[in-house]
Structures are given as structure tokens and as C-alpha cells.
Amino acid sequence: MFQRKLAQKLRYSKSWIVKTRAWVTLGYCGLVILAWLLFGVFTGRVFNFENTPAFRLGTLVPIVGPILFPIGRPLLGTGYFFIGFLTLGMYVESFLGHKRFLACISIFFTIIQYLSIANHFSSVMLEWTILVLVGIAIIAVWKRVPYPGWLQAVAAVSAYLFVDWSMPTAIDARFDYVNWLSWGMLIAGGAAALGITRNDHHFQLFLPGVMVPIPWGMIGLCTVLIVFFVVEVFLSGGLDHANMVRHQSLGALGLPKEIDSVAAAVRQILLGPFLQQSLGHLVSNLIGVGLYGFVVERFFGHSRAVWAAIVSGFGAGIIRSVVTLTATGGMLLAYSIGVGASGIVFALAGMGLVSTFFDKNLATGTKAVFYFSAFYSITSAVSGIINGGLINPTAEVGDDVHVYGLLIGFIFGLFILLWHRFVSRHTLPGLRTN
């Protein structure tokens, strides 16, 4: 059975690649490799050619510059770029067609080339290039353009990595105009794809009889987090130089400085999950809610996903407070670890470990991105506890809350699945084969 399915997938992949004939994508990669070999022969180097006069001169020439930029980076960065460009480029080229894809990337590559040179940001040339392809690919996915599963998985993870790199998600990270330009490239790619394909009628947005559910629950939860953050910013009179809210605003909302009583613990539990310390903190949690919440809501349904996420997030806060109150001498909760929706995010990740495995209607690329992000986050949280201990008042990130939320979410998801399988006998949305 498995061998037959594998053979079918391999035949489909072969026929798709042969039918697509992504000459523009392969041609660009071939030119980059050729330039790499020529520079290697004439300079005696293997990579990092950016300091050679020929490289600096070539990057000023239209079209030539985008071919040279990849070989000016370290080998690992060039490898990431090649994987992203090949997998995303083949998909986008199958969507737009050879001529339109060539015209599109030629225009965008030239714009990105001179933006990078003018701002001395040649290192982000590759990132912006991939983000344009990601923007186009989003429209292709929306219009249900097919793609072999294994290529879809690699392309999706590559896209996720480049999007993640373009956003400062650390608590004290700052947004600058490079980040805004990165998002501008992604949006511009999507807008261009919409304009180019506006008269194409052979793409079907929805399959007959199938409606793609909109994750209203997670959209609502993200909206609540944004509203709370706006209130924080208003009360603190704006963000400081590091894009962080001032401590006084958190105290004004009722958040305790330390958990030294049951009343303080209750206030921490109720308010902590909805408050964020900085813009980067907010963005990081919004990404988690959006990614993990999407797969959970698709599987469990709107109300179950929202209630389970909120209850699990509060549950993580309750465990944290109990541990704090029973610790010797109590524990000062600094503002850097006393707020944040990460308990909810990890609860959704735990539920997603259940739902993603059993979901019959989730694309391969979505599953790949979920597993990649979830296991990276889980290993980071566990590593933080191993290195810093379960109770670490000096930690910038509350890894203990992450683990509590993850475990509660996983148990919650498993309970709902088993309940609907053996007790209520009602099929969950993600188990329906339509």
C-alpha cells in the first residue's frame, strides 16, 4: 500500500516537473553557478567575492547584479537562497508562465538591486528576492495551483524561514526601514501576481462543494492581543528607543510586580497572557497564534480551538503562580517574564501536535511549516529549562510557562479527539474527508 502511494507520488512529481519546464528558474540558477565558477577560477577563492573589484563593478550593471549577489554571500547563505529560489521559483513559474515570470523577476530584481546598493544592504538582496517570490506564491496557493507534496514542503519551510528572518521577533528587537522594505517586497510580489493573473480564468479559487474555513477564532484572538497592546502603548505614552512599552503602563493595567499573594497571582493569571512587553514580543506571539492556531482551528472548529487555547493559557499561568508562591522566599517576576501570550501560543502548538497528525484536509506544506516551527520552539524551551532551571528569575524568556502551556494543550487536544471519537460520536471538522 505504502509503496503504491509512493510510486504514484513520484510519477506525479515527474510529470509535474516535465510539464512545468521551469527554464527561467533553472536558467537563473545556472547563470549563478557559472558566475561562481568563473570568479573562482580568476580569483582563486571558493566564495565571498564581494571585496573583489570585478564583483563590485558587476553588481552595478542591470540584470548582472542579481546574478552576482548570491556568490557574494557566505556558502551557507547561498545554499539557503538556492533551495528557496529553486522550490519557490518552479512553483511561481508554473503559475505565471515563463514570459510573465521572466518579466516579473527582471523588474523586481533590478529594483531590489539598486535599492540594496543605494542603502549599502547587499546582504538583504537575497532575502528581498525570496520574499517577492513568497508574495507571488501566496496568491498561487490562494488560487489552488497544484504542487507536488515534497517540493511543497521544502518550499513552504524555505518561505517561512525567509519571512521569519525579515521580522525582528526578539523581545527587545527594533523595527527599522529594512524590515518595512522586506514586508513591502512580499506585499509587492503578491500585488503584482494579482494584477498579472486578474484575467486568468483557468485557476479555481474553490473546489466544487468545498469551502476553505476562515479562522475567525484566531483572527479574533490576534485582534484582542493587538488592542491590548495599543492600550499599553497609549498608557505608556509611546514606545521607547527599543520598541518596548514602559513598565508604568503595565502596572497601570493592574499587573503585579511580584507574586506575593493569591490576589497578585490571580491578577497575573488574568492579565499576563494578553499583555506584551514590546512590538517584537507582540509580533512573535501573533505569528505563533496565526500559525499554530490555523491548524488547530481547521481541525477542532472555531469555538473549541479558542476556548481550549484560552483555558490552556490560563492553566499555564496558574501552574506558574503555584510554583512561584510555593518557592522558597517567593520569586520576583520581572516585567520581561511576567507578560506575554506565549502560554497560549505553546498550548496551541501542543494541540497542533495532535490535530496536524490526524488532519485529512491540511496541505503538506502547512504540515511541514507547523512541524518545523513547533519542534524548533519546543527544543528551545526545553533547552532553556535544562540550562537555567525550572525557576529562573533572571531569565528573559519564561520557558517554564512555555512547557506548561505545551503539555496542557497537548492533553486538551488529545482529550477532545478521544471524546469525539468514543463518547459524542461527532466527527471533528478536520476528520471530514470533503
NUMI-129737 format. One record per residue (C-alpha): x, y, z; residue number from 1; residue in three letters. Coordinates in steps of 0.2 Angstrom, whole numbers, always signed. Example, Ala and Ser with C-alpha at 12.3 -4.5 7.8 and 13.67 -1.06 7.14 Angstrom:
2
      px      py      pz   seq   type
     +62     -22     +39     1    ALA
     +68      -5     +36     2    SER
This chain:
434
      px      py      pz   seq   type
      +0      +0      +0     1    MET
     +14     +12      +5     2    PHE
     +24      +8     -10     3    GLN
     +10     +10     -22     4    ARG
      +6     +28     -15     5    LYS
     +25     +32     -15     6    LEU
     +26     +27     -33     7    ALA
     +10     +37     -38     8    GLN
     +18     +52     -29     9    LYS
     +34     +50     -39    10    LEU
     +25     +48     -55    11    ARG
     +15     +64     -52    12    TYR
     +31     +74     -47    13    SER
     +40     +68     -63    14    LYS
     +25     +73     -74    15    SER
     +23     +90     -65    16    TRP
     +42     +94     -67    17    ILE
     +42     +89     -85    18    VAL
     +26     +99     -89    19    LYS
     +32    +114     -80    20    THR
     +49    +115     -88    21    ARG
     +54    +129     -77    22    ALA
     +68    +136     -89    23    TRP
     +69    +153     -81    24    VAL
     +71    +147     -64    25    THR
     +84    +134     -69    26    LEU
     +92    +146     -81    27    GLY
     +95    +159     -67    28    TYR
    +102    +146     -56    29    CYS
    +114    +140     -70    30    GLY
    +120    +158     -73    31    LEU
    +124    +160     -54    32    VAL
    +134    +144     -54    33    ILE
    +143    +149     -70    34    LEU
    +147    +166     -62    35    ALA
    +153    +156     -46    36    TRP
    +165    +145     -57    37    LEU
    +172    +160     -66    38    LEU
    +175    +170     -51    39    PHE
    +183    +155     -43    40    GLY
    +195    +152     -57    41    VAL
    +200    +170     -59    42    PHE
    +201    +175     -40    43    THR
    +207    +158     -33    44    GLY
    +193    +159     -20    45    ARG
    +178    +147     -16    46    VAL
    +166    +160     -10    47    PHE
    +164    +178      -3    48    ASN
    +169    +188     -19    49    PHE
    +161    +204     -13    50    GLU
    +178    +213     -10    51    ASN
    +184    +210     -27    52    THR
    +184    +224     -40    53    PRO
    +175    +214     -53    54    ALA
    +161    +209     -41    55    PHE
    +158    +227     -36    56    ARG
    +158    +233     -54    57    LEU
    +147    +219     -59    58    GLY
    +134    +222     -46    59    THR
    +131    +240     -54    60    LEU
    +126    +233     -70    61    VAL
    +107    +229     -73    62    PRO
    +102    +211     -73    63    ILE
    +121    +206     -70    64    VAL
    +120    +212     -52    65    GLY
    +106    +200     -46    66    PRO
    +116    +185     -54    67    ILE
    +132    +190     -44    68    LEU
    +124    +194     -27    69    PHE
    +122    +176     -22    70    PRO
    +140    +172     -24    71    ILE
    +145    +187     -13    72    GLY
    +137    +179      +2    73    ARG
    +144    +165     +14    74    PRO
    +142    +147      +7    75    LEU
    +128    +143     +20    76    LEU
    +118    +159     +15    77    GLY
    +120    +155      -4    78    THR
    +114    +137      +0    79    GLY
     +98    +143      +8    80    TYR
     +95    +155      -6    81    PHE
     +97    +142     -19    82    PHE
     +84    +130     -10    83    ILE
     +72    +144      -8    84    GLY
     +73    +151     -26    85    PHE
     +73    +133     -34    86    LEU
     +57    +127     -25    87    THR
     +48    +143     -25    88    LEU
     +54    +149     -42    89    GLY
     +47    +132     -50    90    MET
     +30    +135     -42    91    TYR
     +29    +153     -46    92    VAL
     +34    +150     -64    93    GLU
     +21    +136     -66    94    SER
      +8    +149     -60    95    PHE
     +13    +164     -70    96    LEU
     +21    +156     -86    97    GLY
     +38    +158     -92    98    HIS
     +37    +175    -100    99    LYS
     +27    +183     -87   100    ARG
     +38    +176     -73   101    PHE
     +54    +182     -83   102    LEU
     +47    +199     -84   103    ALA
     +41    +200     -66   104    CYS
     +58    +194     -58   105    ILE
     +68    +205     -70   106    SER
     +59    +221     -65   107    ILE
     +59    +216     -46   108    PHE
     +77    +210     -47   109    PHE
     +83    +227     -54   110    THR
     +73    +237     -42   111    ILE
     +80    +227     -27   112    ILE
     +97    +228     -35   113    GLN
     +98    +247     -34   114    TYR
     +89    +248     -18   115    LEU
    +102    +237     -10   116    SER
    +116    +246     -17   117    ILE
    +110    +263     -13   118    ALA
    +107    +258      +5   119    ASN
    +123    +248      +7   120    HIS
    +112    +232     +11   121    PHE
    +118    +220      -2   122    SER
    +116    +206     +11   123    SER
     +97    +208     +11   124    VAL
     +96    +207      -8   125    MET
     +94    +188      -7   126    LEU
     +81    +190      +7   127    GLU
     +71    +203      -3   128    TRP
     +71    +192     -19   129    THR
     +64    +177     -10   130    ILE
     +51    +187      -1   131    LEU
     +45    +193     -18   132    VAL
     +43    +175     -24   133    LEU
     +34    +171      -7   134    VAL
     +21    +185     -11   135    GLY
     +18    +178     -28   136    ILE
     +17    +160     -21   137    ALA
      +4    +165      -8   138    ILE
      -8    +171     -22   139    ILE
      -4    +154     -31   140    ALA
      -9    +145     -16   141    VAL
     -25    +155     -14   142    TRP
     -29    +151     -32   143    LYS
     -26    +132     -29   144    ARG
     -11    +130     -41   145    VAL
      -5    +112     -38   146    PRO
     +12    +107     -32   147    TYR
     +20     +90     -28   148    PRO
     +20     +87      -9   149    GLY
     +38     +85      -6   150    TRP
     +43    +101     -16   151    LEU
     +28    +110      -7   152    GLN
     +35    +105     +10   153    ALA
     +53    +112      +6   154    VAL
     +46    +127      -2   155    ALA
     +35    +131     +12   156    ALA
     +48    +129     +25   157    VAL
     +60    +140     +15   158    SER
     +47    +153     +13   159    ALA
     +44    +153     +32   160    TYR
     +62    +155     +36   161    LEU
     +65    +170     +25   162    PHE
     +49    +178     +32   163    VAL
     +54    +175     +49   164    ASP
     +72    +182     +46   165    TRP
     +64    +198     +39   166    SER
     +55    +201     +56   167    MET
     +63    +206     +72   168    PRO
     +54    +194     +85   169    THR
     +65    +196    +100   170    ALA
     +58    +205    +115   171    ILE
     +70    +220    +113   172    ASP
     +72    +219     +94   173    ALA
     +69    +235     +84   174    ARG
     +60    +238     +68   175    PHE
     +69    +248     +55   176    ASP
     +66    +253     +37   177    TYR
     +75    +237     +31   178    VAL
     +61    +227     +39   179    ASN
     +47    +238     +32   180    TRP
     +55    +236     +15   181    LEU
     +56    +217     +17   182    SER
     +37    +217     +20   183    TRP
     +35    +229      +6   184    GLY
     +43    +216      -6   185    MET
     +32    +202      +0   186    LEU
     +16    +213      -2   187    ILE
     +23    +220     -19   188    ALA
     +25    +202     -26   189    GLY
      +8    +197     -21   190    GLY
      +0    +213     -28   191    ALA
     +10    +210     -45   192    ALA
      +3    +192     -45   193    ALA
     -15    +198     -43   194    LEU
     -13    +211     -57   195    GLY
      -4    +199     -69   196    ILE
     -17    +185     -67   197    THR
     -33    +195     -65   198    ARG
     -40    +189     -82   199    ASN
     -34    +171     -80   200    ASP
     -50    +160     -78   201    HIS
     -42    +143     -78   202    HIS
     -37    +145     -59   203    PHE
     -51    +139     -47   204    GLN
     -52    +148     -31   205    LEU
     -63    +134     -23   206    PHE
     -65    +116     -27   207    LEU
     -84    +112     -30   208    PRO
     -93    +108     -14   209    GLY
     -78    +114      -3   210    VAL
     -76    +130      +6   211    MET
     -60    +135     +15   212    VAL
     -65    +139     +33   213    PRO
     -59    +156     +38   214    ILE
     -50    +155     +56   215    PRO
     -61    +168     +64   216    TRP
     -57    +162     +81   217    GLY
     -38    +165     +79   218    MET
     -41    +182     +70   219    ILE
     -52    +187     +85   220    GLY
     -38    +182     +97   221    LEU
     -25    +191     +87   222    CYS
     -36    +206     +87   223    THR
     -38    +206    +106   224    VAL
     -19    +205    +108   225    LEU
     -17    +220     +96   226    ILE
     -30    +230    +105   227    VAL
     -22    +227    +122   228    PHE
      -5    +232    +115   229    PHE
     -12    +248    +108   230    VAL
     -19    +252    +126   231    VAL
      -2    +248    +133   232    GLU
      +7    +260    +121   233    VAL
      -6    +273    +124   234    PHE
      -4    +272    +143   235    LEU
     +15    +272    +142   236    SER
     +15    +287    +130   237    GLY
     +23    +278    +116   238    GLY
     +37    +265    +114   239    LEU
     +54    +268    +120   240    ASP
     +70    +268    +109   241    HIS
     +70    +248    +109   242    ALA
     +51    +247    +104   243    ASN
     +47    +242    +122   244    MET
     +32    +248    +132   245    VAL
     +36    +257    +149   246    ARG
     +34    +247    +165   247    HIS
     +22    +260    +172   248    GLN
      +9    +256    +159   249    SER
      +9    +238    +164   250    LEU
      +7    +242    +182   251    GLY
      -7    +254    +177   252    ALA
     -17    +240    +169   253    LEU
     -16    +231    +186   254    GLY
      -1    +219    +183   255    LEU
      +8    +215    +199   256    PRO
     +27    +217    +201   257    LYS
     +29    +201    +210   258    GLU
     +18    +186    +215   259    ILE
     +17    +188    +234   260    ASP
      -1    +184    +237   261    SER
     -16    +174    +230   262    VAL
     -23    +191    +224   263    ALA
      -7    +195    +215   264    ALA
      -7    +178    +207   265    ALA
     -25    +180    +201   266    VAL
     -21    +197    +193   267    ARG
      -5    +189    +185   268    GLN
     -15    +175    +178   269    ILE
     -29    +185    +171   270    LEU
     -19    +200    +163   271    LEU
      -2    +192    +159   272    GLY
      -7    +182    +143   273    PRO
     -15    +197    +135   274    PHE
      +0    +210    +138   275    LEU
     +16    +211    +128   276    GLN
     +32    +219    +133   277    GLN
     +37    +226    +116   278    SER
     +32    +227     +97   279    LEU
     +44    +212     +93   280    GLY
     +36    +202    +108   281    HIS
     +19    +205    +100   282    LEU
     +24    +201     +83   283    VAL
     +32    +184     +89   284    SER
     +16    +179     +98   285    ASN
      +5    +184     +83   286    LEU
     +15    +173     +72   287    ILE
     +13    +159     +84   288    GLY
      -6    +161     +86   289    VAL
      -8    +163     +67   290    GLY
      +2    +148     +63   291    LEU
      -2    +135     +76   292    TYR
     -20    +142     +78   293    GLY
     -24    +140     +60   294    PHE
     -20    +121     +60   295    VAL
     -29    +119     +77   296    VAL
     -45    +129     +72   297    GLU
     -46    +119     +55   298    ARG
     -46    +103     +64   299    PHE
     -56    +106     +80   300    PHE
     -68    +120     +74   301    GLY
     -69    +138     +80   302    HIS
     -76    +138     +97   303    SER
     -66    +123    +103   304    ARG
     -50    +130     +97   305    ALA
     -52    +147    +105   306    VAL
     -59    +140    +122   307    TRP
     -45    +127    +123   308    ALA
     -32    +140    +119   309    ALA
     -38    +152    +132   310    ILE
     -41    +139    +146   311    VAL
     -24    +131    +142   312    SER
     -15    +148    +143   313    GLY
     -23    +152    +159   314    PHE
     -19    +135    +165   315    GLY
      +0    +138    +162   316    ALA
      -1    +154    +172   317    GLY
     -10    +145    +186   318    ILE
      +4    +132    +187   319    ILE
     +17    +146    +186   320    ARG
      +9    +155    +200   321    SER
      +8    +140    +211   322    VAL
     +26    +136    +208   323    VAL
     +31    +154    +212   324    THR
     +20    +155    +228   325    LEU
     +27    +139    +235   326    THR
     +45    +143    +230   327    ALA
     +57    +147    +245   328    THR
     +56    +166    +248   329    GLY
     +44    +169    +233   330    GLY
     +51    +175    +216   331    MET
     +52    +192    +209   332    LEU
     +43    +192    +192   333    LEU
     +52    +205    +181   334    ALA
     +41    +213    +168   335    TYR
     +52    +204    +154   336    SER
     +45    +187    +160   337    ILE
     +28    +192    +168   338    GLY
     +18    +195    +152   339    VAL
     +15    +188    +135   340    GLY
      +4    +176    +126   341    ALA
     +17    +163    +124   342    SER
      +7    +151    +136   343    GLY
      -7    +152    +124   344    ILE
      +5    +150    +109   345    VAL
     +13    +134    +116   346    PHE
      -4    +127    +121   347    ALA
      -9    +129    +103   348    LEU
      +7    +121     +97   349    ALA
      +3    +106    +109   350    GLY
     -15    +104    +102   351    MET
      -7    +106     +85   352    GLY
      +4     +91     +88   353    LEU
     -12     +81     +89   354    VAL
     -23     +89     +76   355    SER
      -9     +91     +62   356    THR
      -5     +72     +63   357    PHE
     -23     +67     +60   358    PHE
     -30     +81     +49   359    ASP
     -36     +74     +32   360    LYS
     -38     +91     +24   361    ASN
     -21    +100     +28   362    LEU
      -9    +103     +14   363    ALA
      +8     +95     +15   364    THR
     +17    +112     +15   365    GLY
      +7    +118     +30   366    THR
     +11    +102     +40   367    LYS
     +29    +104     +36   368    ALA
     +29    +123     +42   369    VAL
     +20    +118     +58   370    PHE
     +32    +103     +62   371    TYR
     +47    +114     +58   372    PHE
     +42    +128     +69   373    SER
     +34    +118     +83   374    ALA
     +49    +107     +86   375    PHE
     +61    +121     +85   376    TYR
     +51    +131     +98   377    SER
     +49    +115    +109   378    ILE
     +68    +111    +109   379    THR
     +72    +129    +113   380    SER
     +60    +129    +128   381    ALA
     +66    +113    +135   382    VAL
     +84    +118    +132   383    SER
     +81    +134    +142   384    GLY
     +74    +124    +157   385    ILE
     +88    +112    +157   386    ILE
    +101    +126    +156   387    ASN
     +93    +139    +168   388    GLY
     +82    +128    +179   389    GLY
     +63    +127    +181   390    LEU
     +63    +143    +192   391    ILE
     +75    +156    +185   392    ASN
     +70    +174    +190   393    PRO
     +84    +181    +179   394    THR
     +78    +173    +163   395    ALA
     +72    +185    +149   396    GLU
     +60    +171    +142   397    VAL
     +48    +161    +153   398    GLY
     +52    +144    +146   399    ASP
     +43    +136    +161   400    ASP
     +27    +144    +155   401    VAL
     +30    +138    +138   402    HIS
     +32    +120    +143   403    VAL
     +17    +121    +155   404    TYR
      +6    +128    +140   405    GLY
     +13    +114    +128   406    LEU
      +8    +100    +140   407    LEU
      -9    +107    +144   408    ILE
     -13    +110    +126   409    GLY
      -7     +93    +121   410    PHE
     -18     +84    +134   411    ILE
     -33     +96    +130   412    PHE
     -31     +91    +111   413    GLY
     -30     +73    +115   414    LEU
     -45     +73    +126   415    PHE
     -56     +82    +113   416    ILE
     -51     +70    +100   417    LEU
     -54     +55    +111   418    LEU
     -71     +62    +117   419    TRP
     -77     +65    +100   420    HIS
     -71     +48     +94   421    ARG
     -78     +37    +108   422    PHE
     -91     +47    +118   423    VAL
    -100     +60    +107   424    SER
     -98     +51     +91   425    ARG
     -97     +68     +82   426    HIS
     -84     +69     +68   427    THR
     -72     +84     +71   428    LEU
     -70     +96     +56   429    PRO
     -53     +90     +52   430    GLY
     -58     +72     +51   431    LEU
     -71     +75     +37   432    ARG
     -64     +70     +20   433    THR
     -73     +83     +10   434    ASN
